[in-house]
Amino acid sequence: MMYKAFFNRALARALAGAGLLALTAGASAADDLVVENAWLRAVPPVSPTMAGYFELRNKGDRGVKLEGAEAEFAGMAMLHGTETTDDGQRRMVHLGTIRLDPGDRVSFKPGGKHLMLMKLSDVPRAGETVEVCLTFTNHDDVCADFQVRHNSP
């Protein structure tokens, strides 16, 4: 069932992409959203999870709602934040959607907001570059290359 949903979404993306190319050569559907400094923290090859970091900037004229991400090698992805409890303990918390109004920028960095890729089927290694697509409730997906690194750039 999960495979069928993934296939249907991939097919819809391919058809939408072909339609956009036919309309305007060289124009990107996501010119209004910019992903910068995208990277994944390298983990051992048997790790079931890895964290991702990036900056997302809304250069458009309408607000967008980031809801998650997808990657071919991950069975699940979630947006997380880090919070400190009253007793000083730090813990991860699931974030729902993140709204970016026009001109807003949000940073996903170690110790703060981050992307968690889980149920990894094939763990990318340090030095590799992999595609991760950010998903939105009210905007087309935005895909970017994430470099796998041991340390932040």
C-alpha positions as CSV (number, residue, x, y, z in Angstrom):
1,M,0.0,0.0,0.0
2,M,2.8,2.4,0.9
3,Y,4.5,1.6,-2.5
4,K,1.3,2.4,-4.4
5,A,1.0,5.8,-2.7
6,F,4.7,6.6,-3.3
7,F,4.3,5.6,-7.0
8,N,1.2,7.7,-7.5
9,R,2.9,10.7,-5.9
10,A,6.0,10.2,-8.1
11,L,3.9,9.9,-11.2
12,A,1.9,13.1,-10.3
13,R,5.2,14.9,-9.8
14,A,6.6,13.7,-13.2
15,L,3.4,14.8,-15.0
16,A,3.3,18.2,-13.3
17,G,7.0,18.7,-14.1
18,A,6.5,17.9,-17.7
19,G,3.6,20.4,-17.9
20,L,5.7,23.1,-16.3
21,L,8.5,22.5,-18.8
22,A,6.1,22.7,-21.7
23,L,4.8,26.1,-20.4
24,T,8.1,27.8,-19.7
25,A,11.6,26.6,-20.5
26,G,14.0,27.2,-17.7
27,A,11.6,28.5,-15.2
28,S,11.5,26.8,-11.8
29,A,8.2,26.1,-10.0
30,A,9.9,27.0,-6.7
31,D,11.7,30.2,-7.6
32,D,9.9,31.8,-4.6
33,L,11.4,29.3,-2.1
34,V,15.2,29.0,-1.7
35,V,16.9,26.1,0.1
36,E,20.5,27.0,1.2
37,N,23.3,25.3,3.2
38,A,21.6,21.9,3.0
39,W,23.4,19.0,4.6
40,L,22.8,15.7,6.4
41,R,24.9,14.5,9.4
42,A,26.9,11.4,8.4
43,V,26.0,8.3,10.5
44,P,27.2,4.7,10.7
45,P,25.9,2.5,7.8
46,V,23.6,0.6,10.2
47,S,21.9,3.7,11.6
48,P,18.1,3.8,11.2
49,T,18.0,7.6,11.4
50,M,19.9,10.7,10.3
51,A,19.4,14.4,10.8
52,G,19.2,17.1,8.2
53,Y,19.9,20.8,8.3
54,F,19.2,23.7,5.9
55,E,17.9,27.2,5.6
56,L,14.6,27.9,3.8
57,R,13.8,31.4,2.5
58,N,10.4,32.6,1.2
59,K,11.1,35.1,-1.6
60,G,7.5,34.9,-2.8
61,D,4.5,37.1,-2.3
62,R,2.4,34.6,-0.3
63,G,2.8,32.5,2.9
64,V,3.7,28.9,2.7
65,K,3.4,26.0,5.2
66,L,6.3,23.5,5.4
67,E,4.9,20.2,6.6
68,G,7.7,17.7,6.1
69,A,10.1,16.0,3.7
70,E,10.7,13.0,1.6
71,A,13.8,11.2,0.5
72,E,14.1,8.0,-1.6
73,F,16.2,6.3,1.0
74,A,14.0,7.1,4.0
75,G,10.7,5.5,4.9
76,M,9.7,8.4,7.0
77,A,10.7,12.1,7.7
78,M,9.6,14.5,10.4
79,L,10.4,18.1,11.4
80,H,11.7,18.3,14.9
81,G,12.7,21.0,17.3
82,T,14.8,20.8,20.5
83,E,13.4,22.2,23.8
84,T,14.8,22.4,27.3
85,T,12.5,21.1,30.1
86,D,12.1,22.8,33.5
87,D,14.7,20.3,34.9
88,G,17.3,21.2,32.3
89,Q,16.9,18.2,30.1
90,R,16.9,18.7,26.3
91,R,14.5,16.7,24.2
92,M,13.3,16.5,20.6
93,V,9.7,17.5,19.9
94,H,7.7,17.0,16.7
95,L,6.8,20.2,14.9
96,G,3.7,20.4,12.8
97,T,3.7,22.8,10.0
98,I,6.1,25.7,9.9
99,R,4.6,28.9,8.3
100,L,6.9,31.2,6.4
101,D,5.4,34.5,5.4
102,P,6.9,36.5,2.5
103,G,10.4,37.5,3.3
104,D,10.7,35.0,6.2
105,R,13.7,32.7,6.7
106,V,13.8,29.6,8.9
107,S,17.0,27.8,9.9
108,F,17.3,24.1,10.7
109,K,20.6,23.7,12.5
110,P,22.2,21.4,15.1
111,G,20.7,22.1,18.6
112,G,17.5,23.6,17.1
113,K,15.0,22.8,14.4
114,H,16.1,19.8,12.3
115,L,14.8,17.3,9.8
116,M,14.8,13.7,11.0
117,L,15.0,11.0,8.3
118,M,14.0,7.6,9.7
119,K,13.6,4.0,8.6
120,L,16.6,4.4,6.3
121,S,16.8,1.7,3.6
122,D,20.2,2.8,2.3
123,V,22.3,5.0,4.5
124,P,24.1,7.7,2.4
125,R,27.8,8.1,3.3
126,A,30.0,11.1,4.0
127,G,30.9,12.8,0.8
128,E,27.8,11.8,-1.1
129,T,25.1,14.2,-2.2
130,V,21.4,13.1,-2.1
131,E,18.1,14.7,-3.0
132,V,15.6,15.6,-0.3
133,C,12.3,17.1,-1.2
134,L,10.6,19.5,1.3
135,T,6.8,19.1,1.3
136,F,4.2,21.9,1.8
137,T,0.5,22.0,2.5
138,N,0.0,24.9,0.1
139,H,3.0,24.8,-2.3
140,D,4.7,22.4,-4.7
141,D,7.4,20.3,-3.2
142,V,10.9,21.8,-3.3
143,C,13.8,19.4,-3.9
144,A,17.4,20.2,-3.1
145,D,20.7,18.4,-2.9
146,F,21.9,17.7,0.6
147,Q,25.6,16.9,1.1
148,V,26.4,14.2,3.7
149,R,29.0,15.5,6.1
150,H,30.5,14.8,9.5
151,N,30.4,18.5,10.5
152,S,28.5,21.5,9.6
153,P,29.7,23.5,6.5
